[in-house]
Amino acid sequence: MKRENIAGMSIRGGRRDNFYLCLLEYYQESDRWFLGSLLPVRDEEEGSNEGDDIIRNWSEKYDLRELVVDIPLSKPACESCAINCPGAKRCPEIAIREVKRKIDMLLHDDQRLLESAPKQYERERNDDDLIDYKKDLMSKEAHEHILSRSFKRRLRKGFLPYWNRPIDFWVWLYYYDVLLKIFNFSYDSFGTTSLMLISRFNYLRRHFPSELRLHEGNTYLTLLELFRAKIITRSQLTNLNDLELTAEAKREMIKSIEKELKIFIYDHDLEILIQDPRAFDSFLLAITGQRLRLDKIRQLPAWALPHETAFVVPLF
């Protein structure tokens, strides 16, 4: 019987870092997912095409149709634009104009609140610093509040059509403060992605089967949604950055994920996920793909260009 599957592949890291292909397979008769394959792939050395062959052969072996990666699948608007450029502030691209309009509106409304009642504004903003990040971020209460100091600084820096994609603003709108607070991380499509990694991925994707559909995920957003669903805890997230505590934190997190998402993981693979950061990231992308297959994902607005980015944020 043909089985459903989905895979994740994180390729962030240095040129010589291993990366992993992580495959989840669904068995209908037991209504259970299995971590069916966790395959390390090394970059090519001295003209060897071993890595290329591994990816192609692995995809064909499992009849893989969908893969979630952690690298931008679309480019900034400027890279495909052929018009006589009027400048970033007057960019005529519809999605870019809509993002800029929303940013201007947020800053304008925030300034109006500040000027109308400055003491109340500061008091409410301090209260917002205590926001419960376990709320559903799509709810009105969770994002329609006075701008935090850090988020206001981010918006004032502006949106650059040669550097940012509309999906960047969507992530800022709903996740900026919590990403900064928990991970000390600010999302930018190309802020943590080097030209070397993009070139490496563009080379690798030429060796994927033509029918393979790619999706873009983000491990930080997946972790936040796991936390919001109370599958993992705040202390586990914090301990990921502690060299002495990260192994136990990952073990606890994976065990909780295994239970809540009905995933079976062999002990040998579990130890690899705990010990190798690239394997753990690929696993997070694979469970992002699992939610995609179950149609449990965030719905993106049209201005975020969801069909172009194929960006996936899971729901648990």
C-alpha distance (Angstrom), angle and dihedral (degrees) to the residues before:
residue distance angle dihedral
M1 . . .
K2 3.80 . .
R3 3.80 112.4 .
E4 3.78 129.0 -147.7
N5 3.77 116.5 -121.3
I6 3.78 143.5 173.5
A7 3.80 130.6 -172.3
G8 3.79 139.0 -156.1
M9 3.78 128.3 -154.2
S10 3.79 125.8 -174.4
I11 3.80 113.8 -166.9
R12 3.78 99.9 172.7
G13 3.79 115.5 126.4
G14 3.78 137.5 62.5
R15 3.77 125.7 -30.3
R16 3.80 93.5 -100.6
D17 3.78 96.1 43.4
N18 3.78 117.8 116.4
F19 3.76 117.0 -120.5
Y20 3.78 128.3 -160.7
L21 3.77 137.6 -132.6
C22 3.80 107.7 -145.9
L23 3.81 117.2 -165.7
L24 3.80 126.3 -165.2
E25 3.80 117.0 -166.2
Y26 3.79 125.7 -164.7
Y27 3.81 121.0 -142.7
Q28 3.77 109.5 -161.4
E29 3.79 95.9 -164.5
S30 3.81 90.8 62.6
D31 3.80 97.0 27.5
R32 3.78 88.7 -130.3
W33 3.79 139.1 123.6
F34 3.79 122.6 -135.3
L35 3.77 130.2 -160.5
G36 3.77 90.6 -124.1
S37 3.79 100.7 176.2
L38 3.79 137.5 11.5
L39 3.76 106.1 -176.8
P40 3.83 125.1 -177.8
V41 3.80 116.0 -144.3
R42 3.78 123.5 -165.4
D43 3.75 125.0 -154.4
E44 3.79 115.4 -102.8
E45 3.79 115.5 -87.0
E46 3.79 129.4 -160.0
G47 3.78 93.6 -7.9
S48 3.80 95.0 -48.1
N49 3.80 116.7 148.4
E50 3.78 93.7 -161.8
G51 3.80 93.7 119.1
D52 3.80 92.3 50.1
D53 3.80 92.4 49.9
I54 3.81 92.1 46.9
I55 3.79 93.0 55.4
R56 3.79 94.6 45.7
N57 3.81 94.8 44.1
W58 3.80 92.5 44.6
S59 3.82 92.2 50.9
E60 3.79 91.9 48.8
K61 3.81 93.4 45.2
Y62 3.80 92.7 57.6
D63 3.79 95.2 33.2
L64 3.79 88.0 -123.5
R65 3.80 115.9 -164.6
E66 3.82 104.2 169.9
L67 3.80 133.0 40.1
V68 3.82 130.2 -179.9
V69 3.81 116.6 -150.3
D70 3.81 133.9 179.6
I71 3.77 99.7 -130.5
P72 3.83 129.5 89.1
L73 3.79 112.4 -86.8
S74 3.80 93.9 -170.3
K75 3.78 133.2 48.9
P76 3.80 132.7 -126.6
A77 3.80 113.7 -86.8
C78 3.81 93.3 -107.7
E79 3.80 93.7 63.0
S80 3.80 93.7 65.2
C81 3.81 97.4 33.0
A82 3.81 118.2 111.1
I83 3.82 101.9 176.6
N84 3.79 126.6 109.7
C85 3.80 95.8 -89.1
P86 3.82 115.1 -120.1
G87 3.82 91.5 -167.9
A88 3.81 134.2 -89.0
K89 3.82 94.1 -77.9
R90 3.81 92.1 55.4
C91 3.81 98.6 38.8
P92 3.85 107.4 152.7
E93 3.82 95.3 -155.1
I94 3.82 105.6 124.0
A95 3.81 96.8 -137.2
I96 3.81 92.0 46.4
R97 3.80 91.6 49.5
E98 3.80 90.7 50.5
V99 3.81 92.3 50.8
K100 3.80 91.7 48.9
R101 3.80 90.3 48.2
K102 3.79 91.3 53.2
I103 3.81 92.2 47.4
D104 3.80 91.9 50.2
M105 3.81 90.0 48.6
L106 3.82 92.9 51.1
L107 3.80 92.5 49.2
H108 3.81 92.4 44.6
D109 3.82 93.6 50.2
D110 3.79 91.4 46.1
Q111 3.80 91.8 51.1
R112 3.81 90.8 48.5
L113 3.79 90.8 54.0
L114 3.80 90.8 48.3
E115 3.79 94.1 51.0
S116 3.80 95.5 44.0
A117 3.81 97.1 51.4
P118 3.82 113.2 2.8
K119 3.82 97.4 174.3
Q120 3.79 93.7 47.7
Y121 3.81 89.2 44.7
E122 3.80 93.0 56.3
R123 3.80 92.1 44.4
E124 3.80 92.9 51.2
R125 3.79 92.4 44.3
N126 3.80 90.1 53.8
D127 3.81 87.9 51.0
D128 3.81 89.5 51.0
D129 3.80 89.2 56.7
L130 3.82 84.5 68.4
I131 3.83 93.2 53.5
D132 3.80 115.1 151.7
Y133 3.79 103.5 -115.8
K134 3.78 91.5 -164.5
K135 3.79 88.0 76.2
D136 3.76 120.1 105.1
L137 3.79 101.8 -92.1
M138 3.77 91.5 -148.5
S139 3.79 91.2 62.2
K140 3.79 119.6 102.5
E141 3.79 93.1 -119.6
A142 3.78 94.4 53.7
H143 3.80 100.1 58.1
E144 3.79 109.7 15.0
H145 3.76 97.0 82.0
I146 3.80 137.2 107.2
L147 3.77 110.5 -61.2
S148 3.77 115.8 -98.6
R149 3.79 116.2 -123.3
S150 3.77 92.6 -110.3
F151 3.82 94.4 46.7
K152 3.81 91.1 48.8
R153 3.82 89.7 52.5
R154 3.79 89.4 50.5
L155 3.80 92.6 51.6
R156 3.80 92.7 46.4
K157 3.79 89.9 56.2
G158 3.78 85.3 65.8
F159 3.76 137.1 -138.6
L160 3.82 114.3 -76.0
P161 3.83 115.4 -156.3
Y162 3.82 91.1 -157.0
W163 3.83 91.8 54.7
N164 3.81 109.5 21.7
R165 3.79 132.2 57.5
P166 3.81 122.8 -150.8
I167 3.80 88.4 -108.0
D168 3.82 87.3 66.1
F169 3.79 91.0 64.9
W170 3.80 91.9 46.9
V171 3.81 89.6 54.8
W172 3.81 91.1 46.5
L173 3.78 91.6 49.6
Y174 3.79 95.1 56.3
Y175 3.81 106.1 20.5
Y176 3.80 110.3 23.3
D177 3.80 99.0 102.6
V178 3.79 97.3 40.4
L179 3.83 93.1 47.0
L180 3.78 89.4 52.7
K181 3.78 94.2 44.2
I182 3.80 98.3 47.9
F183 3.82 104.4 27.0
N184 3.82 103.0 18.6
F185 3.79 84.4 -127.0
S186 3.80 130.5 136.1
Y187 3.78 115.7 -161.0
D188 3.80 119.6 -125.9
S189 3.79 121.1 155.4
F190 3.78 93.0 -130.0
G191 3.80 100.9 18.0
T192 3.81 93.5 96.4
T193 3.80 97.9 24.3
S194 3.79 116.7 90.2
L195 3.79 125.4 -151.4
M196 3.81 86.9 -115.6
L197 3.81 91.8 59.6
I198 3.79 93.0 46.0
S199 3.80 90.7 49.7
R200 3.79 90.8 46.9
F201 3.79 92.2 51.3
N202 3.80 93.9 45.2
Y203 3.79 87.7 54.1
L204 3.80 93.4 47.3
R205 3.79 94.9 48.3
R206 3.80 89.9 59.9
H207 3.81 85.9 68.9
F208 3.81 95.8 51.5
P209 3.81 118.0 104.1
S210 3.80 109.8 -91.0
E211 3.83 92.4 -120.6
L212 3.82 93.9 54.5
R213 3.82 111.5 115.3
L214 3.80 116.3 -147.1
H215 3.80 127.2 -148.5
E216 3.78 130.0 -174.4
G217 3.79 120.5 -129.6
N218 3.79 137.4 170.6
T219 3.79 122.2 -140.7
Y220 3.82 94.2 -150.6
L221 3.80 92.0 55.7
T222 3.81 90.7 47.2
L223 3.81 90.1 52.3
L224 3.80 91.1 49.2
E225 3.78 92.1 51.6
L226 3.81 90.6 48.3
F227 3.79 87.8 52.2
R228 3.79 92.5 47.8
A229 3.80 90.0 52.1
K230 3.85 88.4 51.8
I231 3.79 91.4 -119.8
I232 3.80 90.5 122.2
T233 3.81 130.1 22.9
R234 3.79 136.3 -121.4
S235 3.81 91.5 -116.6
Q236 3.81 90.8 54.5
L237 3.80 90.1 52.9
T238 3.80 90.9 48.6
N239 3.80 92.0 48.2
L240 3.80 91.8 56.5
N241 3.81 86.8 80.6
D242 3.80 94.3 50.8
L243 3.81 112.9 88.3
E244 3.80 92.1 -152.5
L245 3.80 95.5 47.5
T246 3.81 104.7 32.6
A247 3.82 96.0 87.8
E248 3.80 93.7 54.8
A249 3.81 91.3 42.3
K250 3.80 91.0 54.1
R251 3.80 91.8 46.6
E252 3.81 91.2 53.2
M253 3.79 92.6 44.9
I254 3.80 94.5 49.0
K255 3.80 92.0 47.6
S256 3.81 90.3 52.3
I257 3.80 91.7 46.9
E258 3.80 90.1 47.9
K259 3.81 90.7 54.2
E260 3.80 100.0 41.3
L261 3.81 97.9 41.4
K262 3.82 96.2 40.2
I263 3.80 94.7 -118.4
F264 3.80 122.9 151.7
I265 3.81 115.9 -149.9
Y266 3.80 124.4 -173.8
D267 3.81 115.7 -127.2
H268 3.81 92.4 -116.1
D269 3.80 92.3 54.5
L270 3.79 90.8 44.4
E271 3.80 90.9 59.6
I272 3.82 91.3 50.0
L273 3.80 90.9 50.8
I274 3.80 89.7 51.7
Q275 3.78 97.4 45.2
D276 3.80 102.7 38.7
P277 3.83 118.1 59.7
R278 3.83 92.0 -160.0
A279 3.81 91.1 54.5
F280 3.82 91.7 48.1
D281 3.81 91.4 50.6
S282 3.80 91.5 49.3
F283 3.80 89.2 51.1
L284 3.82 90.4 53.4
L285 3.80 89.4 51.3
A286 3.81 90.2 48.8
I287 3.81 92.3 54.2
T288 3.80 87.4 47.5
G289 3.79 85.1 57.8
Q290 3.79 91.0 48.0
R291 3.79 89.8 58.9
L292 3.79 89.3 48.2
R293 3.80 90.1 55.0
L294 3.81 89.0 50.0
D295 3.83 90.6 48.3
K296 3.80 91.2 -119.3
I297 3.78 101.9 134.3
R298 3.78 139.6 115.9
Q299 3.79 114.2 -89.2
L300 3.80 111.9 -128.2
P301 3.81 123.8 -146.6
A302 3.79 119.6 -112.7
W303 3.82 92.9 -109.1
A304 3.83 89.2 61.6
L305 3.84 87.8 63.5
P306 3.83 96.0 -130.6
H307 3.80 94.9 178.4
E308 3.78 91.4 52.9
T309 3.79 97.7 45.2
A310 3.84 97.8 34.0
F311 3.81 84.0 -151.5
V312 3.81 115.5 176.2
V313 3.80 128.0 -161.5
P314 3.83 110.8 178.7
L315 3.79 129.7 -136.4
F316 3.80 120.7 -147.6
